[in-house]
């Protein structure tokens, strides 16, 4: 499954679908997904820096902007998460995963 996720860029969706099966509270769900993402991206980052350092340096301003946006989004998201009832969190998550699955299936059928 990790190979498929790496090839089509949907590992977050597959990871989320797997985590739904554990019936975690929303804070634990988000925290676990975030920790897994940090470990995966932390393992990839040195490879990208070693093999693509010139290309990364050429777009450093965009990297800095994206990093800043991720930090701000994380802070704002954690505050918003506290306000969302557990039942709505699960409903929205299910809808997003179903939409992702439908889009992927549609694209697979088109090609």
MMTF fields as JSON, N, C-alpha, C and O atoms, coordinates in Angstrom:
{
  "mmtfVersion": "1.0.0",
  "mmtfProducer": "UNKNOWN",
  "numBonds": 443,
  "numAtoms": 444,
  "numGroups": 111,
  "numChains": 1,
  "numModels": 1,
  "chainsPerModel": [1],
  "groupsPerChain": [111],
  "chainIdList": ["A"],
  "bondAtomList": [4, 2, 8, 6, 12, 10, 16, 14, 20, 18, 24, 22, 28, 26, 32, 30, 36, 34, 40, 38, 44, 42, 48, 46, 52, 50, 56, 54, 60, 58, 64, 62, 68, 66, 72, 70, 76, 74, 80, 78, 84, 82, 88, 86, 92, 90, 96, 94, 100, 98, 104, 102, 108, 106, 112, 110, 116, 114, 120, 118, 124, 122, 128, 126, 132, 130, 136, 134, 140, 138, 144, 142, 148, 146, 152, 150, 156, 154, 160, 158, 164, 162, 168, 166, 172, 170, 176, 174, 180, 178, 184, 182, 188, 186, 192, 190, 196, 194, 200, 198, 204, 202, 208, 206, 212, 210, 216, 214, 220, 218, 224, 222, 228, 226, 232, 230, 236, 234, 240, 238, 244, 242, 248, 246, 252, 250, 256, 254, 260, 258, 264, 262, 268, 266, 272, 270, 276, 274, 280, 278, 284, 282, 288, 286, 292, 290, 296, 294, 300, 298, 304, 302, 308, 306, 312, 310, 316, 314, 320, 318, 324, 322, 328, 326, 332, 330, 336, 334, 340, 338, 344, 342, 348, 346, 352, 350, 356, 354, 360, 358, 364, 362, 368, 366, 372, 370, 376, 374, 380, 378, 384, 382, 388, 386, 392, 390, 396, 394, 400, 398, 404, 402, 408, 406, 412, 410, 416, 414, 420, 418, 424, 422, 428, 426, 432, 430, 436, 434, 440, 438],
  "bondOrderList": [1, 1, 1, 1, 1, 1, 1, 1, 1, 1, 1, 1, 1, 1, 1, 1, 1, 1, 1, 1, 1, 1, 1, 1, 1, 1, 1, 1, 1, 1, 1, 1, 1, 1, 1, 1, 1, 1, 1, 1, 1, 1, 1, 1, 1, 1, 1, 1, 1, 1, 1, 1, 1, 1, 1, 1, 1, 1, 1, 1, 1, 1, 1, 1, 1, 1, 1, 1, 1, 1, 1, 1, 1, 1, 1, 1, 1, 1, 1, 1, 1, 1, 1, 1, 1, 1, 1, 1, 1, 1, 1, 1, 1, 1, 1, 1, 1, 1, 1, 1, 1, 1, 1, 1, 1, 1, 1, 1, 1, 1],
  "groupList": [{"groupName": "UNK", "atomNameList": ["N", "CA", "C", "O"], "elementList": ["N", "C", "C", "O"], "formalChargeList": [0, 0, 0, 0], "bondAtomList": [1, 0, 2, 1, 3, 2], "bondOrderList": [1, 1, 2], "singleLetterCode": "X", "chemCompType": "L-PEPTIDE LINKING"}],
  "groupTypeList": [0, 0, 0, 0, 0, 0, 0, 0, 0, 0, 0, 0, 0, 0, 0, 0, 0, 0, 0, 0, 0, 0, 0, 0, 0, 0, 0, 0, 0, 0, 0, 0, 0, 0, 0, 0, 0, 0, 0, 0, 0, 0, 0, 0, 0, 0, 0, 0, 0, 0, 0, 0, 0, 0, 0, 0, 0, 0, 0, 0, 0, 0, 0, 0, 0, 0, 0, 0, 0, 0, 0, 0, 0, 0, 0, 0, 0, 0, 0, 0, 0, 0, 0, 0, 0, 0, 0, 0, 0, 0, 0, 0, 0, 0, 0, 0, 0, 0, 0, 0, 0, 0, 0, 0, 0, 0, 0, 0, 0, 0, 0],
  "groupIdList": [1, 2, 3, 4, 5, 6, 7, 8, 9, 10, 11, 12, 13, 14, 15, 16, 17, 18, 19, 20, 21, 22, 23, 24, 25, 26, 27, 28, 29, 30, 31, 32, 33, 34, 35, 36, 37, 38, 39, 40, 41, 42, 43, 44, 45, 46, 47, 48, 49, 50, 51, 52, 53, 54, 55, 56, 57, 58, 59, 60, 61, 62, 63, 64, 65, 66, 67, 68, 69, 70, 71, 72, 73, 74, 75, 76, 77, 78, 79, 80, 81, 82, 83, 84, 85, 86, 87, 88, 89, 90, 91, 92, 93, 94, 95, 96, 97, 98, 99, 100, 101, 102, 103, 104, 105, 106, 107, 108, 109, 110, 111],
  "secStructList": [7, 2, 2, 2, 2, 2, 2, 2, 6, 7, 2, 2, 2, 2, 2, 2, 2, 2, 2, 2, 6, 6, 6, 7, 7, 2, 2, 2, 2, 2, 2, 2, 2, 2, 2, 2, 2, 2, 2, 2, 2, 2, 2, 2, 2, 2, 2, 2, 2, 2, 2, 2, 2, 2, 2, 2, 2, 2, 6, 2, 2, 2, 2, 2, 2, 2, 2, 2, 2, 2, 2, 2, 2, 2, 2, 2, 2, 2, 2, 2, 2, 2, 2, 1, 7, 2, 2, 2, 2, 2, 2, 2, 2, 2, 2, 2, 2, 2, 2, 2, 2, 2, 2, 2, 2, 2, 2, 2, 2, 2, 7],
  "xCoordList": [0.821, 0.0, 0.872, 0.506, 2.013, 2.879, 3.415, 3.64, 3.625, 4.113, 3.042, 3.345, 1.804, 0.703, 0.583, 0.441, 0.639, 0.541, 1.663, 1.44, 2.863, 3.992, 3.871, 4.293, 3.308, 3.194, 2.113, 2.3, 0.989, -0.116, -0.334, -1.237, 0.465, 0.405, -0.799, -1.232, -1.344, -2.556, -2.329, -3.287, -1.099, -0.823, -1.56, -1.958, -1.75, -2.51, -3.926, -4.452, -4.541, -5.9, -5.959, -6.866, -5.014, -4.972, -4.687, -5.294, -3.773, -3.439, -4.676, -4.961, -5.404, -6.607, -7.665, -8.314, -7.838, -8.829, -8.475, -9.358, -7.195, -6.766, -6.992, -7.426, -6.701, -6.867, -8.33, -8.634, -9.237, -10.667, -11.077, -11.932, -10.47, -10.802, -10.46, -10.965, -9.609, -9.219, -10.149, -9.996, -11.104, -12.098, -11.448, -11.842, -10.448, -9.731, -10.522, -11.25, -10.39, -10.957, -10.26, -9.135, -10.926, -10.416, -9.009, -8.194, -8.695, -7.353, -6.305, -5.222, -6.626, -5.692, -5.543, -4.447, -6.646, -6.607, -5.679, -4.789, -5.898, -5.088, -3.632, -2.714, -3.429, -2.074, -1.328, -0.153, -2.003, -1.377, -1.061, 0.032, -2.009, -1.774, -0.626, 0.188, -0.564, 0.508, 1.857, 2.84, 1.909, 3.169, 3.664, 4.853, 2.773, 3.162, 3.686, 4.717, 2.973, 3.418, 4.783, 5.609, 5.027, 6.33, 7.444, 8.519, 7.194, 8.216, 8.484, 9.638, 7.424, 7.581, 8.312, 9.279, 7.86, 8.498, 9.895, 10.775, 10.101, 11.434, 12.428, 13.615, 11.942, 12.813, 13.08, 14.161, 12.106, 12.272, 13.116, 13.848, 13.017, 13.662, 15.162, 15.628, 15.938, 17.375, 17.654, 18.6, 16.833, 17.015, 16.751, 17.514, 15.672, 15.366, 16.463, 16.857, 16.953, 18.011, 19.305, 20.016, 19.607, 20.836, 20.718, 21.679, 19.545, 19.409, 18.861, 19.078, 18.163, 17.496, 17.857, 17.096, 19.001, 19.335, 19.351, 18.937, 19.816, 19.857, 18.438, 18.164, 17.558, 16.178, 15.451, 14.666, 15.72, 15.101, 15.613, 14.841, 16.915, 17.495, 16.91, 16.764, 16.576, 16.034, 14.631, 14.2, 13.927, 12.564, 12.471, 11.415, 13.571, 13.629, 12.562, 12.019, 12.257, 11.222, 9.867, 9.108, 9.559, 8.304, 8.317, 7.296, 9.456, 9.587, 9.342, 8.621, 9.942, 9.76, 8.296, 7.752, 7.662, 6.258, 5.365, 4.463, 5.611, 4.814, 5.012, 4.057, 6.229, 6.516, 5.794, 5.209, 5.842, 5.137, 3.63, 2.977, 3.097, 1.674, 1.298, 0.229, 2.172, 1.905, 1.887, 1.039, 2.801, 2.847, 1.604, 0.966, 1.269, 0.076, -1.179, -2.05, -1.275, -2.425, -2.544, -3.651, -1.41, -1.423, -1.944, -2.752, -1.477, -1.927, -3.416, -4.164, -3.845, -5.268, -6.126, -7.21, -5.635, -6.375, -6.575, -7.632, -5.565, -5.718, -6.783, -7.51, -6.876, -7.926, -9.301, -10.274, -9.383, -10.662, -11.108, -12.3, -10.156, -10.488, -11.2, -12.084, -10.816, -11.452, -12.924, -13.722, -13.282, -14.66, -15.573, -16.795, -14.999, -15.787, -16.244, -15.416, -17.555, -18.039, -17.506, -17.309, -17.282, -16.722, -17.532, -16.967, -18.857, -19.704, -19.52, -19.517, -19.367, -19.169, -17.782, -17.608, -16.804, -15.457, -15.49, -14.919, -16.148, -16.214, -17.006, -16.629, -18.081, -18.885, -18.104, -18.115, -17.427, -16.641, -15.487, -15.209, -14.819, -13.731, -14.223, -13.574, -15.352, -15.92, -16.266, -16.025, -16.823, -17.173, -15.931, -15.921, -14.892, -13.649, -13.023, -12.582, -12.982, -12.405, -13.231, -12.673, -14.551, -15.411, -15.205, -15.162, -15.08, -14.839, -13.493, -13.388, -12.462, -11.137, -11.183, -10.607, -11.867, -11.993, -12.732, -12.326, -13.805, -14.58, -13.762, -13.809, -13.017, -12.181, -11.095, -10.843, -10.459, -9.416, -9.987, -9.38, -11.16, -11.797, -12.169, -11.946, -12.73, -13.074, -11.875, -11.953, -10.771, -9.55, -9.003, -8.511, -9.088, -8.609, -9.442, -8.904, -10.755, -11.627, -11.451, -11.686, -11.038, -10.833, -9.562, -9.489, -8.582, -7.302, -7.214, -6.201],
  "yCoordList": [-1.184, 0.0, 1.257, 2.252, 1.232, 2.413, 2.726, 3.891, 1.696, 1.939, 2.663, 3.629, 2.214, 2.884, 4.325, 5.241, 4.528, 5.888, 6.768, 7.937, 6.232, 7.006, 7.335, 8.41, 6.438, 6.654, 7.672, 8.495, 7.622, 8.505, 9.644, 10.458, 9.722, 10.862, 10.903, 11.983, 9.76, 9.743, 9.099, 8.687, 9.008, 8.304, 8.902, 8.166, 10.187, 10.787, 10.255, 9.99, 10.098, 9.558, 8.103, 7.708, 7.309, 5.902, 5.796, 4.986, 6.61, 6.626, 6.997, 6.366, 8.007, 8.434, 7.346, 7.096, 6.698, 5.624, 4.497, 3.922, 4.183, 3.137, 3.579, 2.78, 4.83, 5.322, 5.383, 5.26, 5.57, 5.607, 4.295, 4.287, 3.198, 1.893, 1.738, 0.827, 2.613, 2.525, 3.3, 3.243, 4.02, 4.762, 5.668, 5.682, 6.419, 7.331, 8.616, 9.049, 9.233, 10.576, 11.533, 11.275, 12.629, 13.519, 14.028, 14.095, 14.387, 14.883, 13.79, 14.054, 12.569, 11.45, 11.127, 10.812, 11.207, 10.944, 11.934, 11.539, 13.215, 14.256, 14.16, 14.289, 13.936, 13.817, 12.634, 12.75, 11.494, 10.303, 10.507, 10.17, 11.054, 11.316, 12.301, 12.143, 13.313, 14.305, 13.678, 13.924, 12.874, 12.225, 11.3, 11.294, 10.532, 9.64, 10.461, 10.13, 11.532, 12.394, 13.0, 13.085, 13.423, 13.997, 12.972, 13.289, 11.749, 10.703, 10.38, 10.265, 10.237, 9.919, 11.05, 10.805, 12.276, 13.406, 13.675, 14.115, 13.412, 13.558, 12.582, 12.887, 11.414, 10.433, 10.826, 10.564, 11.447, 11.841, 13.09, 13.215, 14.01, 15.307, 15.232, 15.919, 14.433, 14.372, 13.894, 14.352, 12.982, 12.49, 13.609, 13.799, 14.345, 15.468, 16.525, 17.065, 16.814, 17.821, 17.366, 18.181, 16.088, 15.567, 15.532, 15.835, 15.164, 14.962, 16.174, 16.302, 17.053, 18.17, 19.521, 20.478, 19.616, 20.831, 22.084, 23.15, 21.981, 23.169, 23.648, 24.848, 22.709, 23.073, 23.648, 24.589, 23.077, 23.587, 24.987, 25.871, 25.184, 26.515, 27.557, 28.723, 27.136, 28.078, 28.554, 29.622, 27.772, 28.15, 28.313, 28.087, 28.701, 28.811, 29.738, 29.469, 30.824, 31.734, 31.041, 31.286, 30.181, 29.437, 28.384, 28.14, 27.773, 26.795, 27.483, 26.959, 28.653, 29.406, 29.825, 29.746, 30.268, 30.673, 29.477, 29.589, 28.347, 27.146, 26.662, 26.224, 26.736, 26.332, 27.247, 26.783, 28.536, 29.499, 29.22, 29.233, 28.973, 28.654, 27.385, 27.311, 26.385, 25.13, 25.349, 24.79, 26.145, 26.413, 27.199, 26.863, 28.234, 29.027, 28.163, 28.237, 27.353, 26.462, 25.455, 25.121, 24.966, 24.022, 24.677, 24.093, 25.887, 26.6, 26.913, 26.659, 27.459, 27.782, 26.516, 26.489, 25.484, 24.227, 23.589, 23.02, 23.679, 23.086, 23.827, 23.213, 25.132, 25.899, 25.567, 25.449, 25.416, 25.078, 23.668, 23.417, 22.754, 21.369, 21.274, 20.437, 22.127, 22.117, 22.505, 22.092, 23.282, 23.777, 22.832, 22.972, 21.89, 20.988, 19.8, 19.113, 19.542, 18.361, 17.067, 16.989, 16.077, 14.791, 14.185, 13.678, 14.243, 13.636, 14.329, 13.659, 15.649, 16.372, 16.127, 16.061, 15.993, 15.658, 14.339, 14.236, 13.35, 12.031, 12.105, 11.465, 12.865, 12.983, 13.664, 13.211, 14.754, 15.473, 14.605, 14.548, 13.933, 13.041, 11.943, 11.646, 11.345, 10.306, 10.859, 10.196, 12.056, 12.662, 12.954, 12.72, 13.462, 13.757, 12.472, 12.425, 11.432, 10.166, 9.536, 8.979, 9.623, 9.09, 9.863, 9.269, 11.171, 11.996, 11.655, 11.502, 11.535, 11.161, 9.811, 9.649, 8.854, 7.532, 7.59, 6.939, 8.357, 8.475, 9.144, 8.718, 10.185, 10.866, 9.93, 9.873, 9.204, 8.266, 7.174, 6.807, 6.656, 5.627, 6.19, 5.539, 7.387, 8.022, 8.223, 7.986, 8.659, 8.86, 7.526, 7.439, 6.497, 5.18, 4.624, 3.991, 4.857, 4.369, 5.145, 4.607, 6.409, 7.214, 6.823, 6.97, 6.335, 6.039, 4.627, 4.24],
  "zCoordList": [0.0, 0.0, 0.0, -0.624, 0.684, 0.714, -0.666, -0.996, -1.48, -2.836, -3.639, -4.339, -3.549, -4.249, -3.772, -4.583, -2.463, -1.921, -2.408, -2.724, -2.476, -2.965, -4.436, -4.865, -5.213, -6.659, -7.005, -7.902, -6.302, -6.679, -5.697, -5.895, -4.649, -3.746, -2.832, -2.431, -2.496, -1.678, -0.319, 0.335, 0.109, 1.354, 2.537, 3.44, 2.561, 3.658, 3.711, 4.792, 2.564, 2.509, 2.936, 3.67, 2.492, 2.886, 4.377, 5.077, 4.852, 6.282, 7.096, 8.113, 6.658, 7.376, 7.371, 8.386, 6.225, 6.146, 7.108, 7.745, 7.216, 8.148, 9.598, 10.428, 9.9, 11.271, 11.699, 12.886, 10.744, 11.072, 11.744, 12.63, 11.323, 11.886, 13.357, 14.014, 13.887, 15.292, 16.216, 17.436, 15.655, 16.437, 17.481, 18.647, 17.037, 17.924, 18.143, 17.25, 19.316, 19.482, 18.509, 18.08, 18.166, 17.122, 17.41, 16.49, 18.645, 18.967, 18.765, 18.245, 19.175, 18.995, 17.509, 17.044, 16.768, 15.329, 14.625, 13.871, 14.88, 14.238, 14.694, 13.885, 15.973, 16.492, 15.901, 15.551, 15.787, 15.216, 13.74, 13.285, 12.993, 11.568, 11.375, 10.465, 12.23, 12.143, 12.464, 11.764, 13.513, 13.898, 12.784, 12.466, 12.202, 11.107, 9.933, 9.348, 9.592, 8.495, 8.754, 7.846, 9.993, 10.328, 10.186, 9.677, 10.63, 10.489, 9.016, 8.601, 8.24, 6.816, 6.098, 5.376, 6.29, 5.617, 6.159, 5.42, 7.449, 8.029, 7.423, 7.301, 7.046, 6.382, 4.93, 4.402, 4.292, 2.885, 2.707, 1.725, 3.649, 3.507, 3.221, 2.312, 3.954, 3.637, 2.21, 1.569, 1.727, 0.356, -0.64, -1.586, -0.424, -1.308, -1.264, -2.298, -0.063, 0.06, -0.619, -1.207, -0.543, -1.171, -2.697, -3.404, -3.196, -4.639, -5.387, -6.592, -4.7, -5.373, -4.77, -4.91, -4.103, -3.362, -4.237, -3.782, -5.475, -6.337, -6.687, -6.688, -6.979, -7.305, -6.083, -6.203, -4.921, -3.697, -3.395, -3.021, -3.557, -3.304, -4.255, -3.889, -5.475, -6.466, -6.092, -6.526, -5.299, -4.899, -3.386, -2.794, -2.769, -1.318, -0.747, 0.325, -1.449, -0.957, -0.863, 0.075, -1.826, -1.791, -0.685, -0.042, -0.47, 0.619, 1.959, 2.809, 2.146, 3.386, 3.558, 4.66, 2.472, 2.538, 2.873, 3.703, 2.24, 2.505, 3.935, 4.576, 4.438, 5.815, 6.8, 7.779, 6.535, 7.387, 7.371, 8.415, 6.196, 6.074, 6.817, 7.423, 6.774, 7.485, 8.993, 9.69, 9.496, 10.932, 11.362, 12.361, 10.611, 10.944, 10.849, 11.716, 9.809, 9.652, 10.777, 11.199, 11.27, 12.378, 13.653, 14.375, 13.923, 15.121, 15.031, 15.976, 13.907, 13.741, 13.739, 14.322, 13.086, 13.027, 14.383, 14.656, 15.237, 16.569, 17.377, 18.158, 17.192, 17.879, 17.303, 18.047, 15.992, 15.369, 15.746, 15.924, 15.868, 16.202, 17.545, 17.726, 18.484, 19.797, 19.714, 20.555, 18.726, 18.606, 17.82, 17.867, 17.114, 16.273, 17.101, 17.7, 17.147, 17.874, 17.241, 16.029, 18.072, 17.623, 16.475, 15.505, 16.594, 15.57, 14.217, 13.184, 14.204, 12.943, 12.374, 11.158, 13.244, 12.796, 12.025, 10.939, 12.579, 11.916, 10.609, 9.627, 10.582, 9.361, 8.244, 7.1, 8.585, 7.573, 7.091, 5.894, 8.012, 7.639, 6.705, 5.702, 7.021, 6.166, 4.786, 3.777, 4.733, 3.449, 2.615, 1.406, 3.257, 2.528, 1.996, 0.848, 2.825, 2.376, 1.257, 0.312, 1.36, 0.3, -1.004, -2.082, -0.903, -2.092, -2.715, -3.931, -1.879, -2.375, -3.087, -4.162, -2.484, -3.098, -4.429, -5.392, -4.49, -5.73, -6.837, -7.991, -6.484, -7.474, -7.991, -9.195, -7.092, -7.516, -8.412, -9.417, -8.042, -8.863, -10.23, -11.25, -10.257, -11.526, -12.434, -13.639, -11.857, -12.652, -13.157, -14.282, -12.33, -12.74, -13.888, -14.796, -13.851, -14.9, -16.207, -17.289, -16.102, -17.304, -18.062, -19.282, -17.343, -18.018, -18.517, -19.101]
}
